[in-house]
Amino acid sequence: MTTADSAEPLGSGDEIGHRLVARTTAGAVRGRRESGLTVFRGIPFAAPPVGEARFQAPRPPESWKGVRETYTFGPPPPQAAEFGGLFDVPDAATGDGWLTVNVWSPDTDPTVRRPVMVWIYGGAYKIGQADSPGYDAQHIARDGDVVVVTFNYRVGIEGFAHIEGAPANRGLLDQVAALEWVRDNIRAFGGDPGQVTVFGESAGGGSVAALLAMPSARGLFHRAIAQSAAASCFSEELARDLAAAIAAEVGLRPTVADLSTVDPRKLVEAGTALSAKALKPVARWGQIAPFVSLSPFAPVVDGEILPTTPFQALAAGAARDVELIAGHNAQEYRLFYLLAGLPGKTTDAQATALLRLLAPGGEAGERAYREAHLDAGPDELFEYVSSDWLFRMPSLHLAEAHVRGGGRAHVYELTWAAPGKGGVFGACHGLDVPLLFGTFEADFGRLLFADAEVTEEAKELSSYIRRAWTMFARTGDPGWPAYDSQRRLVQVLDAQPEVQKYPEESARTLWDGYDFPPLPLLA
């Protein structure tokens, strides 16, 4: 909604003294004062990626006259409801203007520049939206006295399918455009464009890793936090083959000409159909085949937008001037294992096949896992190697590559167990999100704290994580030693956080020297 220009930038009553109108490069926006913060929602940072702009790099938004009221979130990108309803789906706005940012600011006085933290949501590169209640950034902004920005980026086929006639990694290009918006506009919201930290979890953590390797993102942020980074990338050949399989679900070719004939909201059904297939061609898709049900999408090493994998780029010093936090949770894959109803159903033959597929060295890797976990049954072995391949070792190797490349990195492991459903989830994937945001009753929190009291212990750990993250955004130091290859000190996040030697030593040893190359097409 746009109203007439006004020379009155202040609110009234309790809002007096707080600037509710900020001027961006596209036009003025009006926010609201909420719980001690000034909040703006749904500010366009790019034009709607539809029509001629569909499947293309993001384009600048159209400017507007007057003052645009930014009280509600913009519409989410097209996606299916997946992961068993894990994420709350709010009553979202409709329309094609998916590419919007949201800002939480303690004070929009442009003369007082606060550190800026830019959140990138996860969701396996196929779902996710900034208006999810679990990403309400009020606690981070208020407790840390920082400006927090969240935004939407294209996911699934619109953002990550590798199709003919379109640039690769469109979702990542959206993220770069959002960071350019921050650079050009955040002063008007009380933020410092010279002190920007990107942070994200899962596919958001993988996106952070990719941004560290992207030439177009260089200089747009100064610190980075990769939480449970899904950092593996596809080769172009694998990405094209997966896109062809998705397009075939609707009888089309993986080209802009064909796919642009289908409504974006209908096209997501093709990706869902592929994910739901019971049989995955391991001989063709290799290591990603067992996880296509999670997502057939990932960043693509295309040689241009993403020239190399994040691991190769960091080891070569591509982001040595960016300070990094990288870490993971202790039982990452348990969430997916439980949601799929797999406990007690995995045979030893299935565990053997997965170990040989994922572990470095094939059969030798399988033997090494069994020797490292002598008392583990098929369920535990399946979970261990899945956790390591998807999240734990990519997160550790990001930090190690960064240190080798001359950068500074801090590492953590979350070991505190989620209390919901009798503690069955442990320190599983996603637990760090409600702890960081303090959103115990939404999204991950709604599941992982179900039927359990949010204790003082949980609240204290939540505050500790927020304090460490925002202190890092301000100073580059989260409060524990930097990681190095001799001492390997990390912050263990538990009821009593403490610095220890990296706890997952057996896994670290098994994966030592593995560089997570782009996943290939095998046949």
C-alpha positions as CSV (number, residue, x, y, z in Angstrom):
1,M,0.0,0.0,0.0
2,T,1.3,3.5,-0.9
3,T,0.2,6.7,0.7
4,A,0.9,10.3,-0.1
5,D,4.3,11.8,0.7
6,S,4.6,13.1,4.2
7,A,7.1,15.4,5.9
8,E,6.2,13.8,9.2
9,P,8.7,10.9,9.8
10,L,7.6,10.2,13.4
11,G,4.9,8.2,14.9
12,S,2.6,9.3,17.7
13,G,2.1,8.4,21.4
14,D,4.7,5.7,22.4
15,E,6.2,6.0,18.9
16,I,7.4,9.5,19.3
17,G,11.1,9.8,18.9
18,H,11.4,6.7,16.7
19,R,11.8,7.1,12.9
20,L,9.2,5.0,11.3
21,V,9.9,6.1,7.8
22,A,13.0,5.0,6.0
23,R,14.1,6.0,2.5
24,T,15.4,3.3,0.2
25,T,16.7,3.6,-3.3
26,A,13.3,2.5,-4.7
27,G,11.2,4.7,-2.4
28,A,10.2,5.5,1.2
29,V,8.8,2.8,3.5
30,R,6.9,3.0,6.8
31,G,7.4,0.5,9.5
32,R,5.8,-0.1,12.9
33,R,7.1,0.0,16.5
34,E,6.8,-3.5,18.0
35,S,8.2,-4.6,21.4
36,G,10.9,-2.0,21.5
37,L,11.9,-2.4,17.8
38,T,11.0,-0.8,14.5
39,V,10.0,-3.5,12.1
40,F,9.5,-3.3,8.3
41,R,8.1,-6.2,6.4
42,G,7.8,-7.0,2.7
43,I,10.1,-4.4,1.1
44,P,10.9,-5.4,-2.5
45,F,14.6,-5.8,-3.2
46,A,14.0,-7.2,-6.8
47,A,11.2,-7.2,-9.4
48,P,8.8,-10.1,-9.4
49,P,10.6,-12.9,-11.3
50,V,7.7,-13.8,-13.6
51,G,6.9,-13.2,-17.2
52,E,10.0,-12.4,-19.2
53,A,12.0,-12.3,-15.9
54,R,11.1,-15.9,-15.0
55,F,14.1,-18.2,-14.6
56,Q,16.4,-15.2,-15.0
57,A,18.8,-13.3,-12.7
58,P,16.9,-10.9,-10.3
59,R,16.2,-7.5,-11.7
60,P,15.9,-4.2,-9.7
61,P,12.5,-3.4,-8.3
62,E,10.3,-0.7,-9.7
63,S,10.4,2.5,-7.7
64,W,7.3,4.0,-6.1
65,K,6.1,7.4,-5.0
66,G,4.9,8.4,-1.6
67,V,5.4,6.2,1.5
68,R,4.9,2.5,1.2
69,E,3.4,0.8,4.3
70,T,5.5,-2.2,5.0
71,Y,3.5,-3.9,7.8
72,T,3.1,-7.4,6.3
73,F,5.4,-10.0,4.9
74,G,5.6,-10.4,1.1
75,P,4.3,-13.6,-0.6
76,P,6.6,-16.6,-0.3
77,P,8.2,-18.2,-3.3
78,P,6.3,-21.2,-4.9
79,Q,6.9,-24.4,-2.9
80,A,5.1,-27.5,-1.7
81,A,4.3,-28.2,1.9
82,E,6.8,-30.9,2.8
83,F,8.7,-32.5,5.7
84,G,5.5,-33.7,7.3
85,G,4.2,-30.2,8.1
86,L,7.3,-29.5,10.1
87,F,7.2,-25.8,9.3
88,D,4.3,-23.6,10.2
89,V,2.6,-22.1,7.2
90,P,1.3,-18.6,8.0
91,D,-1.5,-16.9,6.2
92,A,0.8,-15.4,3.6
93,A,0.2,-12.7,1.1
94,T,-0.5,-13.7,-2.4
95,G,1.1,-12.5,-5.7
96,D,4.3,-12.7,-7.6
97,G,6.4,-10.3,-5.6
98,W,8.3,-13.0,-3.8
99,L,11.6,-11.2,-3.5
100,T,11.2,-9.0,-0.4
101,V,13.3,-8.2,2.7
102,N,12.2,-7.6,6.3
103,V,14.1,-5.5,8.9
104,W,14.1,-5.5,12.7
105,S,15.9,-2.5,14.1
106,P,16.4,-1.2,17.6
107,D,16.5,2.3,16.3
108,T,16.5,3.6,12.7
109,D,18.6,6.7,13.5
110,P,21.0,6.6,10.5
111,T,23.7,8.3,12.6
112,V,23.9,5.3,15.0
113,R,25.2,2.4,12.9
114,R,24.7,-1.0,14.4
115,P,26.0,-4.4,13.2
116,V,23.8,-6.0,10.6
117,M,22.9,-9.7,10.6
118,V,21.3,-11.1,7.4
119,W,19.5,-14.5,7.9
120,I,19.2,-17.1,5.1
121,Y,16.6,-19.7,5.7
122,G,17.0,-23.4,5.1
123,G,14.7,-25.9,3.6
124,A,16.7,-28.3,1.4
125,Y,16.8,-25.6,-1.3
126,K,13.2,-26.5,-2.1
127,I,11.1,-24.9,0.6
128,G,11.4,-22.0,3.0
129,Q,10.1,-18.5,3.5
130,A,11.1,-15.6,5.6
131,D,7.7,-15.2,7.2
132,S,7.9,-18.5,9.0
133,P,7.2,-17.8,12.7
134,G,10.3,-19.6,13.7
135,Y,12.4,-16.8,12.1
136,D,10.9,-14.0,14.1
137,A,14.1,-12.0,14.7
138,Q,12.9,-9.8,17.6
139,H,14.9,-11.5,20.2
140,I,18.2,-11.4,18.2
141,A,17.7,-7.7,17.3
142,R,16.7,-6.6,20.8
143,D,19.0,-8.8,22.9
144,G,22.0,-8.1,20.7
145,D,21.3,-4.5,19.8
146,V,21.8,-5.4,16.1
147,V,19.8,-4.8,12.9
148,V,18.4,-8.1,11.6
149,V,17.4,-8.6,7.9
150,T,15.5,-11.6,6.6
151,F,14.4,-12.2,3.0
152,N,12.8,-14.5,0.5
153,Y,14.8,-16.2,-2.3
154,R,13.6,-18.5,-5.0
155,V,13.7,-22.2,-4.1
156,G,13.1,-25.5,-5.9
157,I,12.7,-25.4,-9.7
158,E,12.4,-21.6,-9.8
159,G,15.6,-21.1,-7.9
160,F,17.9,-24.1,-8.3
161,A,16.9,-26.4,-11.2
162,H,19.6,-26.3,-13.9
163,I,17.7,-25.6,-17.0
164,E,18.6,-24.6,-20.5
165,G,18.3,-20.9,-21.2
166,A,18.6,-19.8,-17.6
167,P,21.5,-18.9,-15.4
168,A,22.5,-21.5,-12.8
169,N,21.9,-20.9,-9.1
170,R,19.2,-18.3,-9.4
171,G,18.4,-18.7,-5.7
172,L,21.9,-17.7,-4.8
173,L,21.7,-14.7,-7.2
174,D,18.6,-13.6,-5.3
175,Q,20.7,-13.8,-2.1
176,V,23.4,-11.6,-3.7
177,A,20.7,-9.1,-4.7
178,A,19.3,-9.0,-1.2
179,L,22.9,-8.3,0.1
180,E,23.3,-5.6,-2.4
181,W,20.0,-4.1,-1.1
182,V,21.5,-4.2,2.4
183,R,24.7,-2.5,1.2
184,D,22.7,0.3,-0.5
185,N,19.9,0.9,2.0
186,I,20.7,-0.4,5.5
187,R,22.0,3.0,6.8
188,A,18.4,4.3,6.6
189,F,17.5,1.5,9.1
190,G,20.2,2.2,11.6
191,G,22.6,-0.4,10.2
192,D,26.2,-0.3,9.3
193,P,26.8,-1.6,5.7
194,G,30.5,-2.0,6.6
195,Q,29.7,-4.6,9.3
196,V,27.4,-7.2,7.8
197,T,27.2,-10.8,9.0
198,V,25.4,-13.5,6.9
199,F,24.0,-16.4,8.9
200,G,21.9,-19.4,8.0
201,E,21.1,-23.0,8.8
202,S,20.9,-26.2,6.7
203,A,20.4,-25.1,3.1
204,G,20.8,-21.6,4.5
205,G,24.2,-22.6,5.9
206,G,25.1,-24.2,2.6
207,S,24.1,-20.9,0.9
208,V,26.4,-19.1,3.3
209,A,29.2,-21.4,2.2
210,A,28.4,-20.8,-1.5
211,L,28.4,-17.1,-1.0
212,L,31.9,-17.3,0.4
213,A,33.0,-18.8,-2.9
214,M,31.0,-16.5,-5.2
215,P,32.9,-13.6,-6.9
216,S,29.6,-11.6,-7.1
217,A,29.2,-11.7,-3.3
218,R,32.6,-10.5,-2.5
219,G,32.6,-7.5,-0.3
220,L,28.9,-7.7,0.5
221,F,29.5,-9.2,3.9
222,H,32.3,-9.3,6.4
223,R,31.5,-12.2,8.7
224,A,29.6,-15.5,8.2
225,I,27.9,-18.1,10.3
226,A,27.2,-21.5,8.7
227,Q,25.0,-23.6,10.9
228,S,24.7,-27.3,9.9
229,A,25.8,-26.4,6.4
230,A,24.3,-28.6,3.6
231,A,27.4,-27.6,1.6
232,S,27.7,-30.3,-1.0
233,C,27.3,-29.1,-4.6
234,F,26.2,-30.7,-7.8
235,S,28.2,-30.9,-11.0
236,E,26.5,-29.4,-14.1
237,E,26.0,-32.9,-15.5
238,L,24.2,-34.2,-12.4
239,A,22.1,-31.0,-12.1
240,R,21.0,-31.2,-15.7
241,D,20.1,-34.9,-15.4
242,L,18.0,-34.2,-12.2
243,A,16.3,-31.3,-14.0
244,A,15.5,-33.5,-16.9
245,A,13.9,-36.1,-14.6
246,I,11.9,-33.3,-12.9
247,A,10.7,-31.9,-16.2
248,A,9.8,-35.4,-17.4
249,E,7.3,-35.6,-14.6
250,V,5.1,-33.1,-16.4
251,G,6.1,-34.2,-19.9
252,L,8.4,-31.3,-20.7
253,R,12.0,-30.7,-21.5
254,P,14.3,-28.9,-18.9
255,T,14.3,-25.6,-20.9
256,V,13.0,-22.1,-20.1
257,A,10.8,-22.4,-23.2
258,D,9.0,-25.5,-21.9
259,L,8.9,-24.9,-18.2
260,S,7.8,-21.2,-18.4
261,T,4.5,-22.5,-19.9
262,V,3.6,-23.9,-16.5
263,D,2.4,-21.8,-13.6
264,P,5.1,-21.6,-10.9
265,R,2.8,-23.0,-8.3
266,K,1.9,-26.0,-10.4
267,L,5.5,-26.7,-11.4
268,V,6.5,-27.4,-7.8
269,E,4.4,-30.6,-8.0
270,A,6.9,-32.0,-10.5
271,G,9.8,-31.8,-8.0
272,T,7.6,-33.3,-5.3
273,A,6.7,-36.2,-7.6
274,L,10.3,-36.9,-8.2
275,S,11.1,-36.7,-4.5
276,A,8.3,-39.2,-3.7
277,K,9.5,-41.9,-6.0
278,A,10.4,-45.0,-4.1
279,L,13.3,-46.2,-6.3
280,K,16.2,-43.9,-6.9
281,P,18.8,-44.7,-9.6
282,V,21.9,-45.0,-7.4
283,A,24.0,-46.2,-10.4
284,R,23.3,-42.9,-12.1
285,W,23.0,-40.3,-9.4
286,G,25.4,-41.8,-6.9
287,Q,25.6,-40.4,-3.4
288,I,22.6,-38.0,-3.7
289,A,20.2,-40.8,-4.8
290,P,19.2,-41.9,-1.3
291,F,18.4,-38.3,-0.4
292,V,16.4,-37.2,-3.4
293,S,13.4,-37.6,-1.2
294,L,14.9,-34.7,0.9
295,S,15.7,-32.6,-2.2
296,P,16.9,-32.9,-5.8
297,F,18.3,-29.4,-5.6
298,A,21.7,-27.9,-4.5
299,P,24.0,-25.2,-5.7
300,V,25.7,-26.1,-9.0
301,V,29.4,-25.6,-9.7
302,D,28.9,-24.0,-13.1
303,G,32.3,-22.4,-13.4
304,E,30.9,-18.9,-13.4
305,I,28.4,-18.0,-10.7
306,L,29.9,-20.7,-8.5
307,P,33.3,-21.3,-10.0
308,T,34.4,-24.1,-7.5
309,T,33.0,-25.8,-4.4
310,P,33.1,-23.7,-1.2
311,F,35.8,-26.1,0.2
312,Q,38.1,-25.5,-2.8
313,A,37.5,-21.7,-2.7
314,L,38.1,-21.3,1.0
315,A,41.3,-23.5,0.9
316,A,42.6,-21.2,-1.9
317,G,42.0,-18.2,0.3
318,A,39.0,-16.8,-1.6
319,A,37.4,-15.4,1.6
320,R,40.3,-15.2,4.0
321,D,39.2,-11.7,5.0
322,V,35.8,-13.0,6.2
323,E,35.6,-14.3,9.7
324,L,33.7,-17.5,10.0
325,I,31.7,-19.6,12.5
326,A,30.9,-23.1,11.3
327,G,29.3,-25.8,13.4
328,H,26.8,-28.6,13.6
329,N,24.5,-30.6,15.9
330,A,25.5,-33.9,17.4
331,Q,22.7,-36.1,16.0
332,E,21.9,-34.2,12.8
333,Y,20.1,-36.9,10.7
334,R,18.0,-38.3,13.6
335,L,15.3,-35.7,12.7
336,F,14.8,-37.1,9.2
337,Y,15.2,-40.7,10.3
338,L,12.4,-40.3,12.9
339,L,10.1,-38.3,10.6
340,A,10.4,-41.1,7.9
341,G,9.6,-43.8,10.5
342,L,12.8,-45.7,9.8
343,P,14.0,-46.7,13.3
344,G,13.8,-50.5,13.6
345,K,13.3,-51.0,9.9
346,T,16.9,-50.6,8.6
347,T,18.5,-53.9,7.8
348,D,22.2,-54.6,8.0
349,A,22.4,-54.9,4.3
350,Q,20.9,-51.5,3.8
351,A,23.3,-50.0,6.3
352,T,26.2,-51.7,4.5
353,A,25.1,-50.3,1.2
354,L,24.8,-46.8,2.5
355,L,28.1,-46.9,4.3
356,R,29.8,-48.1,1.1
357,L,28.1,-45.4,-0.9
358,L,28.8,-42.4,1.4
359,A,31.9,-43.2,3.5
360,P,35.3,-42.3,2.0
361,G,36.9,-45.4,0.6
362,G,33.8,-47.5,-0.1
363,E,34.3,-50.9,1.4
364,A,37.2,-49.6,3.4
365,G,35.1,-46.8,4.7
366,E,32.4,-49.2,5.7
367,R,34.8,-51.3,7.7
368,A,36.3,-48.1,9.3
369,Y,32.8,-47.0,10.5
370,R,32.0,-50.4,11.9
371,E,35.4,-50.5,13.8
372,A,34.8,-47.0,15.1
373,H,31.3,-47.9,16.3
374,L,31.6,-51.6,17.5
375,D,28.3,-51.6,19.4
376,A,26.3,-49.8,16.7
377,G,23.4,-51.6,14.9
378,P,22.0,-50.8,11.5
379,D,19.9,-47.9,12.7
380,E,22.9,-46.2,14.4
381,L,25.3,-46.8,11.5
382,F,22.7,-45.4,9.0
383,E,22.3,-42.3,11.1
384,Y,26.0,-41.8,11.8
385,V,27.1,-41.8,8.2
386,S,24.1,-39.8,7.0
387,S,24.8,-37.1,9.6
388,D,28.5,-37.0,8.7
389,W,28.0,-36.9,4.9
390,L,25.1,-34.3,4.9
391,F,26.0,-31.9,7.7
392,R,28.7,-32.7,10.3
393,M,31.8,-33.2,8.1
394,P,30.9,-30.5,5.6
395,S,30.6,-28.0,8.5
396,L,33.9,-29.0,10.0
397,H,35.6,-29.1,6.6
398,L,34.4,-25.6,5.8
399,A,36.2,-24.3,8.9
400,E,39.3,-26.4,8.2
401,A,39.5,-25.2,4.6
402,H,39.1,-21.6,5.7
403,V,41.9,-21.9,8.1
404,R,44.1,-23.5,5.5
405,G,43.4,-20.6,3.2
406,G,44.5,-18.1,5.8
407,G,41.2,-17.2,7.3
408,R,40.0,-17.3,10.9
409,A,37.3,-19.7,11.9
410,H,35.4,-20.7,15.1
411,V,33.8,-24.1,15.4
412,Y,30.9,-25.3,17.6
413,E,28.9,-28.5,18.2
414,L,25.4,-28.4,19.8
415,T,25.1,-31.5,22.1
416,W,22.1,-30.3,24.2
417,A,19.2,-32.6,23.6
418,A,15.7,-31.4,22.6
419,P,13.3,-32.2,25.4
420,G,10.2,-33.0,23.2
421,K,8.7,-36.4,23.0
422,G,10.8,-37.8,25.8
423,G,14.1,-36.6,24.3
424,V,14.0,-39.0,21.4
425,F,15.3,-36.3,18.9
426,G,18.5,-35.7,20.8
427,A,20.6,-32.8,19.4
428,C,19.1,-33.2,16.0
429,H,19.0,-31.1,12.8
430,G,17.2,-27.8,13.3
431,L,17.4,-27.6,17.1
432,D,19.7,-24.7,16.8
433,V,17.0,-22.6,15.1
434,P,14.5,-22.2,18.0
435,L,17.4,-21.9,20.4
436,L,18.9,-19.0,18.4
437,F,15.7,-17.2,17.7
438,G,14.0,-18.0,21.0
439,T,11.0,-19.3,19.0
440,F,10.2,-22.5,21.0
441,E,6.6,-22.8,19.9
442,A,7.0,-22.4,16.1
443,D,8.4,-24.6,13.3
444,F,11.3,-26.7,14.6
445,G,10.5,-25.6,18.1
446,R,6.9,-26.7,18.0
447,L,8.1,-30.3,17.3
448,L,11.3,-30.4,19.3
449,F,9.8,-28.9,22.4
450,A,6.4,-30.6,22.1
451,D,4.9,-31.7,25.4
452,A,7.9,-30.3,27.2
453,E,8.4,-27.3,29.4
454,V,10.8,-24.6,28.1
455,T,13.0,-24.7,31.1
456,E,15.3,-22.1,32.5
457,E,18.2,-24.3,31.2
458,A,16.8,-24.0,27.7
459,K,16.3,-20.3,28.0
460,E,19.8,-19.8,29.3
461,L,21.3,-21.8,26.4
462,S,19.2,-19.8,24.0
463,S,20.5,-16.5,25.4
464,Y,24.0,-17.8,25.4
465,I,23.8,-18.7,21.6
466,R,22.3,-15.3,20.8
467,R,24.9,-13.5,22.8
468,A,27.7,-15.4,21.1
469,W,26.3,-14.8,17.6
470,T,25.7,-11.1,18.0
471,M,29.0,-10.6,19.8
472,F,30.7,-12.2,16.8
473,A,28.7,-9.9,14.4
474,R,30.0,-7.0,16.4
475,T,33.6,-8.0,17.1
476,G,34.5,-11.1,15.2
477,D,34.9,-13.0,18.4
478,P,32.1,-15.3,19.7
479,G,33.8,-15.9,23.0
480,W,35.8,-19.0,22.4
481,P,39.2,-19.7,20.7
482,A,39.6,-19.9,17.0
483,Y,40.0,-23.3,15.5
484,D,43.4,-24.6,14.4
485,S,44.7,-28.0,13.2
486,Q,46.8,-28.7,16.3
487,R,44.5,-28.0,19.3
488,R,41.1,-28.4,17.4
489,L,39.3,-26.5,20.1
490,V,35.5,-26.0,19.7
491,Q,32.7,-24.6,21.7
492,V,30.4,-27.4,22.9
493,L,26.9,-26.0,23.4
494,D,25.2,-27.8,26.2
495,A,23.6,-27.0,29.5
496,Q,27.0,-25.8,30.6
497,P,28.7,-24.6,27.4
498,E,32.5,-25.3,27.5
499,V,35.5,-25.3,25.2
500,Q,36.7,-28.8,24.4
501,K,38.8,-30.6,21.7
502,Y,36.5,-31.4,18.8
503,P,34.3,-34.2,20.2
504,E,33.7,-36.2,17.0
505,E,37.3,-37.3,16.6
506,S,36.5,-40.7,15.1
507,A,34.4,-39.1,12.3
508,R,37.0,-36.4,11.8
509,T,39.7,-39.0,11.3
510,L,37.6,-41.1,8.9
511,W,36.9,-38.1,6.7
512,D,40.4,-36.5,7.0
513,G,41.5,-35.4,3.5
514,Y,38.1,-35.7,1.9
515,D,37.4,-32.5,-0.1
516,F,33.7,-32.9,-0.9
517,P,34.0,-32.5,-4.7
518,P,31.0,-31.7,-6.9
519,L,28.7,-34.7,-7.0
520,P,29.0,-36.3,-10.4
521,L,26.6,-38.0,-12.8
522,L,27.8,-41.6,-12.9
523,A,26.3,-42.9,-16.1
